[in-house]
């Protein structure tokens, strides 16, 4: 994944969201996992778009959105909802997976 994705085993996790990217183009399926801040989710969106070799404009067109809105998601200037994450995933042909578990899980 990236340096931004860290596992914390001591104390309460400092992050608010757990993000998992499943790469459908890998064989076998590769799971990337992190407890992610808004900035880290933004970076995950950008990296996934770039891995799909799409521009911000191309992603926006696929979603019926604007390039400037995609840019705001990718910089973390605009909070991304679960509904928006699902739309982004559909446009990128990837899957969003959310899991709940004990905070002591690493």
C-alpha positions in Angstrom: 0.0 0.0 0.0 1.6 3.3 1.0 3.5 4.8 4.0 0.2 6.4 4.9 -1.4 3.0 5.7 -0.2 1.9 9.1 -1.2 -0.8 11.6 -1.6 0.3 15.2 -1.4 -2.2 18.0 -0.9 0.0 21.0 -3.6 2.3 22.3 -6.8 3.4 20.5 -6.5 3.7 16.7 -6.0 7.3 15.6 -7.9 6.9 12.4 -11.6 7.1 11.7 -12.1 4.8 8.8 -10.8 1.4 7.7 -10.3 1.3 3.9 -9.6 -1.9 1.9 -8.8 -2.0 -1.7 -9.3 -5.3 -3.5 -7.4 -5.3 -6.8 -9.5 -7.4 -9.3 -6.6 -7.4 -11.8 -4.3 -9.3 -9.5 -4.1 -13.0 -9.5 -4.7 -14.1 -6.8 -6.7 -11.3 -5.4 -4.5 -8.8 -3.4 -5.9 -7.1 -0.4 -4.6 -3.7 0.7 -5.8 -2.6 4.1 -5.4 0.3 6.4 -7.1 2.4 9.0 -7.5 5.5 7.0 -7.9 9.2 7.6 -9.8 11.4 5.1 -6.4 12.3 3.6 -5.5 8.6 3.2 -8.8 7.8 1.6 -8.2 10.6 -0.8 -4.8 9.2 -1.7 -6.4 5.8 -2.1 -8.9 7.2 -4.6 -6.1 8.9 -6.6 -3.8 5.9 -6.7 -6.7 3.6 -7.8 -7.7 6.0 -10.5 -4.1 6.3 -11.7 -3.7 2.5 -11.6 -6.7 2.3 -13.9 -4.9 4.8 -16.2 -7.7 7.3 -16.1 -7.5 11.1 -15.8 -9.6 13.0 -13.3 -11.8 14.1 -16.3 -12.3 10.5 -17.5 -13.4 9.4 -14.0 -15.7 12.4 -13.7 -17.3 11.6 -17.1 -17.8 8.0 -16.1 -19.5 9.2 -12.9 -21.5 12.0 -14.4 -19.5 14.4 -12.2 -17.0 17.1 -12.8 -13.2 17.1 -12.9 -13.0 19.7 -10.1 -15.1 17.4 -7.8 -12.8 14.5 -8.4 -9.9 16.8 -7.6 -11.5 17.8 -4.3 -12.0 14.1 -3.4 -8.4 13.3 -4.2 -6.9 16.1 -2.2 -9.2 15.4 0.8 -10.8 18.9 0.5 -14.2 17.3 0.2 -15.4 14.5 2.6 -16.3 11.4 0.6 -19.5 9.5 1.6 -20.0 5.8 1.4 -22.4 6.4 -1.5 -19.7 8.4 -3.4 -17.1 5.7 -2.7 -19.5 3.2 -4.2 -19.9 5.4 -7.3 -16.1 5.8 -7.6 -15.6 2.1 -7.2 -18.2 1.3 -9.9 -16.6 3.8 -12.3 -13.1 2.3 -11.6 -14.4 -1.3 -11.7 -13.1 -2.1 -8.2 -14.8 -3.1 -5.0 -15.2 -1.2 -1.8 -15.2 -3.4 1.3 -16.0 -2.2 4.8 -15.4 -4.4 7.8 -16.2 -3.9 11.4 -14.2 -5.6 14.1 -12.5 -5.2 17.4 -10.2 -2.2 17.8 -7.6 -4.6 19.1 -7.5 -6.3 15.6 -4.4 -5.5 13.6 
